[in-house]
Amino acid sequence: MAIIGLISDTHDHQKAVDEAIKIFRENKVELILHAGDWIAPFTLKRLAQGGIPVIGVFGNNDGEKKYMRELAAKYYVKLEEEVAVIKYDNVKIALTHGTHYVIVDALVKSKMFDIVVYGHTHSRDVKNIDGTLVINPGEACGYLTGEATIALLNLKTREVQFISLNV
């Protein structure tokens, strides 16, 4: 049973990253998907050092992209610009930040993916659109909504569990 950890909009909140790693480990997460807005390279490094494989995309607020790419290579993080295409346990997943919702909409309407994960809005959400599961884990930082959240995705059952971070 593959469990994937979903996180977005960490915005350099290191305590939130540490808490997320702890929860991901406790739940035997096999892969972490980060939907962008890491902000600085040290956040990518901290998540990468958590001992769980990471795939991520850049968000609209990410800086120092050159150094982030270097750290991603060093720590074996797959880091894409706009969209990461992932096949895991025979499930096709698109990961994007979602700065322009038209990208999320196009990924869903393409019917190429079983699951589309996005961030940017800082609001957690899960919905099934014509057979495609669309998930936003919310903001890990908790800066805009006041609630820092991540999500666990069971690939077999397609159940999504949102978890509030104690930060």
N, C-alpha and C positions, 0 to 999 in steps of 0.2 A: 504494500500500500504506500504509494508515493505521496508524501506531504511536501508541498512547496510553500516557502515563506514569502510573503509579499510585503514590500515596504516602499514608501515613496516620500518625497518631500521631507527629508531628514534635516535639511537646512543647518547642517553643522551641529546639531544637538547631540553631543557625545553621550550624555547619559541615556538618551533615548536609543541610540545605536547599541550601547552596552546592554540595555534592558531587552531590546529586540533579539540580540544574539542569544542571550540567556533563554528567552522563551523559545526561540527556534531550536536550540539544543535540547531543551526539555521535551519538545514535541517531535524530536527526531526528524527535523526538516532535512531533506536531501539536497535542496537547491533553494537559493534565495534569488528573487527577482526584484531589482531596484528600479522603480519607474521614474528616476530622475530627480533633479534638484538636490543633489548631494551637497553642493556649493563649493567646498574646497577639497583638495586631494587627501587631506588627513582623514576625512570621513570615509572615503573609499578604502583607504588603507586599513582603518579600524574595522570596517565591516569585513574586508577580505581576510583579516587575521583571525576571524571568528571560527575558522576551521570548517566552514561549509562553503561549497562552490557558489559563486556569485555571477549573475549575468545582469547587466544594467544598461541603461541609456542615459544620455545627457538630458537635462532639463533646461528651461529657458534662463535659469539663474546661475547655472554652473560656470565657474571661472577656472582659469589655469588648466584648460583642457589638454594642452600638450603634456603637462606633468601628470595629469590624471591618466592619460593614455599610457605613459611610461610606468606608472604604478600599477595600472591594470595588467600590463604585460608581465611585470615583475611578480605579481601575486596571482597570476592566472585568472584574472577577472575578464570575462568577455564583456567589452564595453562598446556599444554602438552609438552612432550619432542620434538618429531619429527613431528607428524601429529595429528591434532585435527579433529575429524569427527563430523560434525554439521548437524543437521536437523532442519531447521527453515522455517516456513511457507510452509511445505511440499517440501522444496528444500534441496537436499543433497549437502553439501559443504565439501571439504577437504581443510584444512589450513596447510601449511608447510612453512618453511623458504626457502627450495630449495637449500641448500648448495650443494647438489649433484643433478644435474638436472635429473638424472635417476629416482629419487623419484617423481618429478613432472610429468615426462613422464609416469611412471608406474601408477600414480593416474589417469591420463587422459585416458590411454589405458585400464584401468580396467573397464571403463564405469559404475562404481559404483556411480559416482558423477555428478551432474548437473554443478557444478562450482568448480574449483580448484583455490585457492588463494595462491600466493607465494611471496617471497621477494628476498633477497640476491644479485641480480644483480644491484640493485639501479636504474634500468631503468624501467620506467612505460611501461606497455604493456597490451594489451587486444586482444585476438583472440578466434575464435571459431574453435575447433578442433573436428571434427566428432560429433558435437552436445554438446560438453562440453565447457563451457565458461572458459577460462584460463586468470587470471588477476594478474598483478603485479602492485600495486599502486605506485611504484617508491620509492624513498627515502624521508622520512619525514625530515631528517636532512639536505639534500642538499649539503653535504660535497663533494661528488665525481662528481656529474653532474652539480652542481651549481644551480639546481632547486629542491626545496623542494616541494614534492607533496603527496597528499592523494587521495583517490577515494571514490565516493559514488556509491553504487550498488542498483538499483531498482530491487528487486526480481521479481516483477510482469512482467515488460517489459524486464528485463535483460540488461537494459541500464547502462553503466558505464560512470560516469563523473569524469574526473581528475580535481583536484583543486590545484592550486599553492598556497603555503603558503607564507605569507609576513614575512619572517624571515631573 
